[in-house]
Amino acid sequence: MPTIDTQVAQHLLKTVQAAALMGTVSIMSGVRPETAQSMVHLGIDMGRLRSRNTLQDALQLALAVLAERAGTAATAARALTAGEPR
């Protein structure tokens, strides 16, 4: 993002919130220091939006989130099938 204002930030936050309702995790990457400073000066709270400096770091975080969710899903599936009659 080369620049950000309150309107752009509000749109971004609404998009992240809408995506979260569908069970997603949003990750923002590549925010320039000047843009981050502008966000702080504007009082923009990005809430639960995760951010990373580089696309590589963001992809690593995304893979970690997927791995965590896969492990949780597998544990839940085992718990459900353990209670089924054979």
Contacts in CASP RR format, 6 or more apart in sequence:
PFRMAT RR
TARGET T0000
AUTHOR 0000-0000-0000
METHOD contacts of the structure
MODEL  1
MPTIDTQVAQHLLKTVQAAALMGTVSIMSGVRPETAQSMVHLGIDMGRLR
SRNTLQDALQLALAVLAERAGTAATAARALTAGEPR
1 8 0 8 1.000
1 30 0 8 1.000
1 31 0 8 1.000
1 32 0 8 1.000
1 35 0 8 1.000
2 32 0 8 1.000
2 35 0 8 1.000
3 35 0 8 1.000
3 38 0 8 1.000
4 35 0 8 1.000
4 38 0 8 1.000
4 39 0 8 1.000
4 42 0 8 1.000
4 44 0 8 1.000
5 42 0 8 1.000
6 42 0 8 1.000
6 44 0 8 1.000
9 39 0 8 1.000
9 42 0 8 1.000
9 44 0 8 1.000
9 46 0 8 1.000
12 28 0 8 1.000
12 46 0 8 1.000
12 49 0 8 1.000
13 46 0 8 1.000
13 47 0 8 1.000
13 49 0 8 1.000
15 26 0 8 1.000
16 26 0 8 1.000
16 46 0 8 1.000
16 48 0 8 1.000
16 49 0 8 1.000
19 26 0 8 1.000
20 26 0 8 1.000
20 48 0 8 1.000
25 50 0 8 1.000
25 62 0 8 1.000
25 65 0 8 1.000
26 49 0 8 1.000
26 50 0 8 1.000
27 49 0 8 1.000
27 50 0 8 1.000
27 51 0 8 1.000
27 52 0 8 1.000
27 58 0 8 1.000
27 61 0 8 1.000
27 62 0 8 1.000
28 46 0 8 1.000
28 49 0 8 1.000
28 50 0 8 1.000
28 51 0 8 1.000
28 52 0 8 1.000
28 58 0 8 1.000
29 51 0 8 1.000
29 52 0 8 1.000
29 53 0 8 1.000
29 54 0 8 1.000
29 55 0 8 1.000
29 57 0 8 1.000
29 58 0 8 1.000
30 52 0 8 1.000
30 53 0 8 1.000
30 54 0 8 1.000
30 55 0 8 1.000
30 58 0 8 1.000
31 39 0 8 1.000
31 51 0 8 1.000
31 53 0 8 1.000
39 46 0 8 1.000
50 61 0 8 1.000
52 58 0 8 1.000
52 60 0 8 1.000
52 61 0 8 1.000
END
